[in-house]
């Protein structure tokens, strides 16, 4: 019994050490979200990224309307 508990605890520790970074989790979330747009579509929607359509700056870059 002791050996089984020891092995289980070691497995948990290894999983915590391995983990995934926040950036990897964010990229996976974006890939799974279904919000993938072609660059040409974004360019058209923002008027070629015109400053007049700029709403502000966020942690991930410029935000356009």
N, C-alpha and C positions, 0 to 999 in steps of 0.2 A: 504494500500500500504506500509506504513512504517513497519508494522509488517512483511510482506513478505520479504522486503529487510533485516530487522534485522535477521530473521531466516536464510535467505540465507547466510548472512555474518557469522553467528555463525557456520553454517555447513562448510564453507570454512576454518574457523579457526580451527575447530576440525579435519578436514582432514589433515591440515598442521601439527598439533601437533602429530597426530597418525603416519602418514607417514611410511616409511619403511627405515631401515638402509641401508647403502651402501653395507654391507656384504650380506644382504638378496637379494638385487637387483643383486649382482654379482652371487650368487648361482642360482637364477632364470635364469639369462642369460646363465649360463653354462648348466643348465638342459634343456633349450630350444634350445641350439645351435646344438645339434645332434652330438657333438664331445665326445661321451662317449666311452672309450676303457676299455677292461678288463685288469686287472693288469698283467696277464700272457702275453698278447700281448705287453704291454709296456716293460715288462722285456725282452722279446725276441728281440724287436726292438732296445733296448739300450744295448744289450749284458750283461744282468743282472746288469744294471746300472753301467757299467764299467767306471772308471775314464778316460780312453782313449776316451770315447765318450762324455765326459762332455764339454759343450760349455761355461758354466759360471753359475753365480748365479743371480737370478732375485728376484723381490719383492715377488713372490709366490713360491720360491724354486729353486732347481737346474734345469738347462736346458740342455738337452741331444740332440745330433744329431741323 
